[in-house]
Amino acid sequence: MITKSIQEDIQEIKSKLKQSYIIKEKTTAFTRKLFLCLFDSDTAVNETLQKLETSFEELADLVCYKPEQTCRNIWEDYISEIPKIQKQLNEDAQFILENDPAAHSLAEVYLAYPGFYAIATYRLSHALLKFGLPLVPRLMAECAHSTTGIDINPGAEIGVPFFIDHGTGVVIGETSHIQNHVKIYQGVTLGAHSVDKSMQETKRHPSIEDHVTIYANATILGGKTVIGKNSVVGGNVWLTSSVAPNSIVSNQSKTDIKTQKHVD
């Protein structure tokens, strides 16, 4: 039997919390509407933009970082960025198609590629982060993270085009800088060399220059670490220092294969 004292204890603890899970639900719905508006040929743009504006206003009222002011006016600034983002994402999708032999069409990239979904969500959330409401971009990123296993902090700076193949386990930290024509594979981490709250305002994550390829499960750490342009970082490499342009970085671990004797 649930006693009154238990109910009161739960309510007292909960009363100290300010978040509402409806924010997460509304952000998920907002993100889905954005995708339909930008990529679904059967979705009417004008009607969907009106719905998006209403959804955004509801979110802004819930999470406004300036309680004494309205945050609804952010919408006009944000939506003016959307056509540019849409063009960038078209470049990303074309880059994926051109570089992945398993991709047969742009439709396949848009509909089936977790890397594209994560990149698209990143670009949409990153643009919103510039106008404030930091909780909403972070929750948008979690939409992609929970769906794809790809964790891109909306604060990262990522050039165009960008390609994530397979993607599961990719982590791109908040202060990462990635330039143009970069390709990364599953399990790659662009992380901090160490974690301390006092480092919040410092660059903690690596910089990746143009035309770099980073293969599966490579880990690159540190805010001062720069991977020079045209470099290739092999699978399972662990890096905490910079790499000159045009480098090939490989893991020197040895794998032995022995043939077993067959016994009848």
Secondary structure, 3 states (H helix, E strand, C coil): CCCHHHHHHHHHHHCCCCCCCHHHHHHHHHHHHHHHHHHCCCCCHHHHHHHHHHHHHHHHHHHCCCCCCCCCCHHHHHHCCHHHHHHHHHHHHHHHHHHCCCCCCHHHHHHHCHHHHHHHHHHHHHHHHCCCCCHHHHHHHHHHHHHHCCEECCCCEECCCEEEECCCCCEECCCCEECCCEEEECCCEEECCCCCHHHCCCCCCCEECCCCEECCCCEEECCCCEECCCCEECCCCEECCCECCCCEECCCCCCCCCCCCCCC
